[in-house]
């Protein structure tokens, strides 16, 4: 079980990325973005990843499930409708069973969010779309974001447990609130049945340190890091956020539990990507707990 005292929520501070961008004149930031888009072009160089994980979800869970992941839209301030539409069409073409939206719909301003939601409404998984909030959603104004998502039929989960009914079983989901400005409630995992293990949704990947201690956690799915967004050779990323420094990208394993970190499709602070292309994930989870 996770310890009784957890380091959430975190004290409100201005992160290094935000402090850095405040030192750079906006005209210089715009120039850097345009030059990067023209000569490097990584910000829209979409990568589709196909991780296949074999995990014990229990005997009553589906034998196999295809999960689509989108994260870190950061729709404002650039409001790039065409790129989001391309991401949505790409994910639809992959035919996931269910889609999880892993937070940070906005950066600082929730007012353009309705245009983003219009694009997300075109997603067509047969077994539903479920969303969690990220730290920037709380910075921007989470209640407006939740209202807009809910009004479009995109269900937002905040410290909730549910079972998704698929044709050959039920998939247990424990969706955590953002760990930066709220507190994930690991007791939701206690709602699992005796032979059941859950998929944990949490925006911040470093929560895995605690989620992996709970015996009912099978897999955690996260975003938040943008894969580092800018990877400097021999140095790494100067833009890693709090609760996104231990597990930056891709698949990790700890305490017989798995984590996958999606790089997201948007950008925060400096609108440049280098060495960390945007990502759409179609994950295949094979249930080793099924004996048939």
N, C-alpha and C positions, 0 to 999 in steps of 0.2 A: 504494500500500500504506500501511496505518497506520504511524505511527512506531514504532520499536522500544521506546521507553519510553512507557508510557501511565499516566495518573494513577489507576489502579485497583489494588487496592481503596482506598477512601478511609479516612482516619483516623477512628476511632470517636469521634464527638462527639455531644452532645445538640443537636438542631436547634432552630431558633428556634420552630417550632410547639410542640414539646414543652416548651420553657422557658416559652413564653407560657401554656400551659394549666396548668402547675404553679403559676402565680401566681394563677389564678382558682379560687376554691373550687368543689368539685364540685357543690354545691347550685346555684351560679350557672350552671355549665355546663349542668346538667340543665334549669334554668329557660329558658336561652337556646335550648336544643334544642326544648323544648315550645312556646315562643312562636313560634319560627321555623317549626316544623311547622304551627302553627295559622294564622298570619297570612301567611307567605310560601309555605310549602309546597313549597319547591324540592327538598328532600332526597329525596323520592319522586316528583318530577315527571319521569318517565322520558322521555328523548328517543331516538328511533330515527333514526340517521343512515344515509344510503345513498351514501357516496362511490363514484364510478366513476373508476378510474385506468387509463390506457393505458400499459403498461410492457413493455419488451422482456425477456421471460423466456427467450428462446431458442426455436429451431424445434421442439424436442421437448417443450416444456411445453404444458399445456392451452391451448386457444384462449381460454377464459374460465373463471374460477373465482369462486365466491361464498363469501366468508370471513366467518364470524361472530366477533365479538370481545366478550369480557367481561373486565373488569379490576378490580382494587382492591376486592375484596369487604370486607376489614376486618371479618370476621364478628363477632369479639369487639370490644368488650364487649356490643354491643346484641343480637346474635344474632337478626336479623330474618328468620325463616324465610319468612314470607308474602311479603315483598318480594322475596327471592331467588327464590321459587317463581314470582312474577309475571314476573321477568326471564327465567327459564328458559323459561316458556311463551311469552313474547313472542318470544324468539329462535328457538324451535322453529317458530313460525308463519311465520317468515321463510324457512325452508327453506335454510339455508346448506349448501354442500358439505362444508365442514370448519370446525371451531371451534378458535380459539386462546384459551386462558385466560392472561392476561398478568401474573399474579402478585399478591402481597399478599392471600393467602387469609385470613391472620390479621393481627392488629395486634400483640398482645403475648402472647397465651395460646393455645396450640394445642389445648387440651383440648376446646373446643366444635366443632372443625373437622369432626367426623364428621357433625354435623347439616347443615353446609353441603354436604358431599360427597353426602349423601343427596339433596339437591335437584339438584346438578349431574349426578348419575347419570341424571336424566330427560332430559338433552340427547340429541338423536337425529340428528346429522348422518350422512350415509351414508359419509363417508370419514374419520371419526375426530375425536377430541378430543385436543389436545396442550396441555400446560401448561408454563409456566416459572415460576421463583420470583422474588419481589420482595424488596426490602430488609427489609420487615417480617417476611417469612417466616423470615429468618435471625435477626431479633430474637426472634421467638416460639419458634423451635426447628425448623429446617428438616427434620431427619430424621423427626420425628413427622409433619410435614405431608406429606412425600414418601411415607412408608409408607401413610398414610391415602389419599392420592390413588391410589397404585399399587394398593392393595388393591381399590379400586373400578373399576379398569381405566382410570383417567385417567392417561395416560403423562406423566411429568415429564421434561423435556429440560433438561440442564445441559451447556452447551458440547458440543452434538452436532450432527451433520449427518445428514440423512435425505432420502429422496425419497418423496413421497407419490404413489401410483399412482392416477390418476383415469382415467375412461373414454377420454379422448383425449390422454393424455400424463402425464409425471411432473413433479411440482412440487418443486423443490429448497428445502429449509428448513435454515437455520443458526440454531440456537437457542442464545442466549448466556446465561451465568449472570448473576446480578445484579451490576451493576458497582459497587454501593455497598460491599458486604462481600466480594465475590469479584472475579474478573477475567474479563471476556469474552475468549474465545479466537477471534480473527479468523482464525487459520490454518484453522479449519473451513471457511471459504469456499474455501480452495484445493482442496477436494474436488470443486468444480464441474467439469463437463466443459468442453471448449474453447468451446462455443457456448451455455453454460448460465449463467444468473444466478439468484441465490437470494433468497428472502424471509428476512430476518433478524428474529428475535424477540428483543427485549431489553426488560426492564421499564423501564429508565431512558432517556428519549428523548434526552438530551444526548449519549449515546454515538454518536448519528448523526454528530457531528463527525468521529469516527474511522471508523465503519462506512462512511460515504459516500466515503471515500478508497479503499476496496477496489473494484477494477473488477467484482467478482462480486456486489456488493450491488445488487439491483434495488429493494428496498423494505424499510424497517424498520417494524415494528409495535411500539408501546409503550403503556404506561399511566403510572402513577406520580404524575402531577401532580394528578389529580382536576380537571383544567382550571383549577387555581388554587383550587378549592373555595369560596373567598370572594373575590369581586372587588369592591373598594371603588371607587366612582366617582372618577375622576381620580387614583387611587393605584395600582390594580392589586391583586394578591394578596400579603398578608404571609405566606402559608402555603406558598409554593413550596418544594419540597424540593431538596436537593442533587442535581445531575444532572437537574434538571427545571426549570431557569430559562430556558434558551434556546428550547426548543420546548415550548409549554405545552398546545396544543390543536389538533386537526385536522391538515390536510394542509400539508406543507412539502416543498420541493425544494432539493437541493444537489448539485453535481457529477454531474448527470444521474442522480440517485438520489432516490427518494421516501421520505417518512416520514409515518406517520399516528399521531397520539397520541389514544388513547381516554380519555375523562374518568372512566371507571370508574363503579361503582354504589354504592360505600361512602363512608365518611368516616373521616378520621384526626384525632386530637386533638380539636378542637372538632367536635361532630357537627352541623354546620350547613353548608348550601350556600346560596350567594347569587351569582347570575350565572354559575353553572357547574353546570347540571343534570346528573344522572346520565345515562349514555349506553350504549346498545347499538348496536353497529355491524354493519351488513351491507354489506360492501365487495365491489364487483364489480371484479375485476382482468381487464382485457382485454390479451391478449398480442400486442403489435405485432411480436414476433419470428416469429409464425406467418404463412406466406405462403399457406396453403391457405384 
